[in-house]
Amino acid sequence: MLIRYLSLTNFRNYARLELTLPDRPVLLYGGNAQGKTSLLEAIFLLAAGSSPLASSDRELIRWQAEADGLPYARVWAELERDGRRMELDIALEKHTLSNGHTRLQKTIRVNRAQRRQSDLSGKLNVVLFTPQSVDLVSGAPAGRRRYMDDALCQVHAAYSEALERYAKALRQRNAVLRHVRDEGGNPAQLAPFEGTLAHNGVIIARQRHSFLDALSRHARAVHEKLTGNDEWLRLDYLPSFDAAAPPASRNEMGIRLDEEWTSRSDVGLEDLVEAYRQALVARRPREIARGMTTLGPHRDEIHFIASSPTLGTHEVDLGTYGSRGQQRTAVLSVKLAELQWMREETNETPVLLLDEVLAELDRRRRAYLQEQVNSVEQAILTATDPEMFNAGFVERATTLEVKGGIVQSG
Amino acid sequence: MSSSIPPSVTTLIEELSELPGIGRKTAARLTYFLLRGRSDLALRLAQALQDLSERTRFCSICYNITEADPCPVCADQARDHATICVVEGPLDVLAIEQADVYRGVYHVLHGVLAPSQGIFAEDLRISELTARAREGEVEEIILATNPTSEGDWTASYLLSRLESLNMRITRLGRGLPMGGDLEYADAVTLTRALERREQV
């Protein structure tokens, strides 16, 4: 998979960018706040439909365009996948309504035809690694759920659709819970939304489960190499709704969390959906009091568990007890595992986006990462200084200097 | 709004801009058109609006908008009163009537379940429907809400309220539109069309 051409209009600090990308590593260098990260962000936006760095799409529109009264941004790319060309295009336009509020219109086009966000699935696949990626281990649970969603949405359209439907039904059910609590509404009207939540919640949980399963497997192998066999890494999925092991009885039943509850032959899809729906119904009294739904994929969690073969069976939750260095290495392992997972799922190598990450790695990890860069069809790296890379690598790469939202040959 | 504009003008602009699809600028343009235009247009419009609010009411049976109660459809003895078609709004009745194939009667909900926008079951004519189903000699209820998430949620809720009663409950079929093209149909529509394919 290759990005052949990238065009940005009023995106972050780029007024305009027209860039032809080669099928070898691209090294973007330049000082801070010149636009290196924004370029990677734009590519990620086309892959996943939303920015990993902005809390709202509004932030992506260049402030000068807003000041000029033309609040409009556009990211456009031409890709080559499986020998076929494809165009992806996302336009953001801010409208001011008569009541003074603003509304952001997001238009997604695939090959010039308007599409929904879930239609971006299976088009451009990327793996992004930035200095902030360490939050995946050390940050809040929402970031870990977001990580799973971004990876899965890029690959599986059905996941993306289930996620949209789930989010919509969740808003509705929460509104009914508050209506029942505050205005004495009829709780029977919770049922239609519980059906939608159960159906899509099971689709989401199953996909997340098999994703984390594969990710854990790959991450362990990568982590062994990165640490010289000093540390083992495992990812545990803690679904908020676990059909085979309901949270209340999980320990009594002695069911381990990493057991494959979704692939148990005696539990069919319909049974899972029904059990989930009943669990929601059982929680109604508590949730009416709280005015929100507390069960479901929006409450899922992942744990990063490390153990050291030399220390026996002692296991450490890296999110709570890991050192900063351990957390960084774990995230690198997970990101490279994601690369392998995407390759397996799509039979294509994703575009690797590395933002300022080589600088903080030791020699062994840096060498391993450069090996990965060489194994993909296209990688885009950023650095403040090209000297950080070894001469052989810089020679093979196309180096471009980024300065004040302008990209030129270095 | 500037104080140089007479209050009666300002009031109309404000009232008009409450209409769907009409912003402040359009409302002002319409107001000044009425001021400058033939003077009887404003009066005829005023009369029409007054008639609209004074003469129309809800049919006490189906809750469609009507001048006579019961409405012409509910009053028509030639129609099949054992079949009720449940729709979201009066415009849906109009659409089905124009197709000229349905001989049953209607029930207008006046909306769909949309809790996040503050529309709950209590805001719709649902208890009126269950009362009607329980009292009358109803044999079939056709749930004809739109094939949207909200329409489906509403149909699902109606089903839960009605299924204990002994009657046939159906949902409008969904599939490919006439004159449509398979090539351009979306995945959901195609899936439904395949699932509910017919023996020929």
Interface residues (C-beta under 8 A of the other chain):
Chain A: L97 S98 R165 K168 A169 R171 Q172 R173 N174 A175 V176 H179 G185 N186 A188 Q189 A191 P192 F193 G195 T196
Chain B: S17 G23 R24 K25 L113 A114 P115 S116 G118 F120 A121 E122 S149 D152 W153 T154 S156 Y157 S160 R161
